[in-house]
């Protein structure tokens, strides 16, 4: 009988706790059905993931060659084509046949548009360190150099037209991650006109 009495008290206490918790006032987010906006730190973490899976390092990071093939040069990660780095002479015969050529570390490309060099995406002033979030989004959405209206278009092989389809929060996330990167001072060379064939 004593066990039954204690069980009844325990059940009553559990039931009372459930009733009280159901009567608590809902939070503002629950009342409006909204979700709190992610913090900059959370956005940067998401941006790091996106930069990794979207292949930004493929063109914007120099490579070293190790036993497993090309590996990211972590000292210059996302710094673009290094200023003063020599390029091999483009094979005009291959270009005449319609080929597009890449530098050995994939940070420069030669094609019908000329020679393009991958941009410095680090937080340095020679990269995107001085860019606003709006400039970054405009650069990706509209393919404009430095996200400025009267600038030249972004050149191949940058697939900005694919990245333009990313949601605003994804572009913001990438921006905040890039702003958090180690600054690498590197003035990328300007594009060159097409080689004469």
C-alpha positions in Angstrom: 0.0 0.0 0.0 2.9 2.3 0.8 4.4 1.7 -2.7 1.0 2.5 -4.3 0.7 5.7 -2.3 4.3 6.8 -3.3 3.6 5.9 -7.0 0.4 8.0 -6.9 2.4 10.9 -5.4 5.1 10.6 -8.1 2.5 10.4 -10.9 0.7 13.5 -9.5 4.0 15.4 -9.3 4.8 14.5 -12.9 1.4 15.5 -14.1 1.6 18.8 -12.2 5.0 19.6 -13.8 3.6 18.8 -17.3 0.6 21.1 -16.7 2.9 24.0 -15.5 5.3 23.6 -18.4 2.4 23.7 -20.9 1.1 26.9 -19.4 4.4 28.8 -19.6 4.4 31.8 -21.9 5.9 31.0 -25.4 9.0 32.9 -26.5 8.7 35.8 -29.0 10.1 33.6 -31.7 7.5 30.9 -31.0 4.7 33.5 -31.0 5.7 35.0 -34.4 7.0 31.7 -36.0 10.4 33.3 -36.8 13.8 31.9 -36.3 16.7 34.0 -35.0 19.0 35.2 -37.7 22.4 33.5 -37.6 25.3 35.3 -36.0 28.4 36.4 -38.1 30.3 33.6 -36.5 27.7 31.0 -37.5 27.6 32.5 -41.0 31.4 32.4 -41.3 31.3 28.7 -40.3 28.7 28.0 -43.0 30.8 30.1 -45.4 33.9 27.9 -44.7 31.9 24.8 -45.6 30.6 26.4 -48.8 34.1 27.6 -49.9 35.4 24.0 -49.3 32.6 22.3 -51.2 32.2 24.8 -54.1 35.9 24.4 -55.0 37.1 27.9 -54.5 40.6 26.6 -53.6 40.8 24.9 -57.0 41.5 28.2 -58.8 42.1 30.7 -56.0 44.8 28.8 -54.0 48.3 28.1 -55.3 49.4 24.4 -55.2 52.5 22.5 -54.3 53.1 19.1 -55.6 53.4 16.3 -53.1 53.2 12.5 -53.2 49.4 12.7 -53.6 49.6 15.2 -56.4 48.6 18.9 -56.1 48.0 20.1 -52.6 46.9 23.5 -51.4 49.7 25.9 -50.5 48.4 26.8 -47.0 50.7 29.8 -46.7 48.9 31.4 -49.7 45.5 29.9 -49.4 42.9 31.9 -51.4 45.4 34.5 -52.3 44.9 34.0 -56.1 47.7 33.9 -58.7 50.9 35.1 -57.0 52.3 38.3 -58.2 55.5 37.7 -60.2 54.8 33.9 -60.5 56.0 33.0 -64.0 53.7 31.3 -66.5 54.8 28.8 -69.1 54.5 30.1 -72.7 51.0 29.3 -74.0 50.9 26.7 -76.7 49.4 28.7 -79.6 48.9 25.5 -81.5 46.6 24.1 -78.8 44.8 27.5 -78.6 44.2 27.4 -82.4 42.5 24.1 -82.0 40.1 25.5 -79.4 41.8 24.4 -76.2 41.8 26.4 -73.1 45.0 26.2 -71.1 45.6 26.3 -67.3 48.8 27.1 -65.4 50.2 24.2 -63.5 48.8 25.4 -60.2 45.4 26.3 -61.8 45.6 30.0 -60.8 45.8 31.3 -64.4 44.0 30.4 -67.6 44.5 31.2 -71.3 41.6 31.1 -73.8 39.9 33.2 -76.4 39.3 36.0 -73.8 43.1 36.3 -73.1 44.9 35.4 -70.0 43.0 35.7 -66.7 44.4 35.3 -63.2 42.5 34.1 -60.2 41.7 36.9 -57.7 43.0 37.3 -54.1 40.0 36.4 -51.9 41.8 36.9 -48.5 40.9 39.6 -46.0 44.0 41.6 -47.0 43.4 45.0 -48.7 44.9 43.6 -51.9 42.2 41.0 -51.7 38.6 41.6 -50.6 39.5 43.1 -47.2 38.1 46.5 -48.1 35.0 45.2 -49.8 31.5 45.7 -48.4 29.1 42.8 -48.2 27.0 44.5 -50.9 30.1 44.7 -53.2 30.8 41.0 -52.7 27.2 40.0 -53.4 27.1 42.3 -56.5 30.3 40.8 -57.8 28.9 37.3 -57.6 25.3 38.1 -58.7 26.2 40.3 -61.6 29.8 39.2 -62.5 31.3 42.6 -61.9 34.9 43.2 -60.9 35.0 44.4 -57.3 31.2 44.6 -57.3 31.3 48.0 -59.0 28.8 49.1 -61.7 31.3 50.5 -64.2 33.9 47.7 -63.9 34.8 45.0 -66.3 33.1 41.6 -66.2 34.6 38.7 -64.3 36.5 36.6 -66.7 36.5 32.9 -67.4 37.0 30.4 -65.9 35.2 32.1 -62.9 31.7 30.5 -62.9 30.0 33.4 -61.3 26.8 32.7 -63.2 26.5 29.5 -61.3 27.3 31.0 -57.9 24.8 33.8 -58.6 22.1 31.2 -57.9 23.2 30.9 -54.3 20.8 32.2 -51.7 21.6 35.6 -50.0 22.5 33.9 -46.7 24.9 31.6 -48.5 26.7 34.6 -50.2 26.8 36.4 -46.9 28.2 33.3 -45.2 31.0 33.1 -47.9 31.7 36.8 -47.5 32.0 36.5 -43.7 34.3 33.5 -43.9 36.6 35.2 -46.5 36.7 38.3 -44.2 37.9 36.0 -41.4 40.8 34.5 -43.4 44.4 35.2 -42.9 45.3 38.3 -44.9 47.8 37.5 -47.7 49.3 40.6 -49.3 49.3 39.7 -53.0 48.5 42.1 -55.9 47.2 39.8 -58.7 48.3 40.8 -62.2 45.7 42.3 -64.5 44.3 40.2 -67.3 46.1 40.1 -70.6 44.6 40.4 -74.1 44.3 37.3 -76.2 47.5 36.0 -77.7 47.8 36.4 -81.5 47.2 33.1 -83.2 
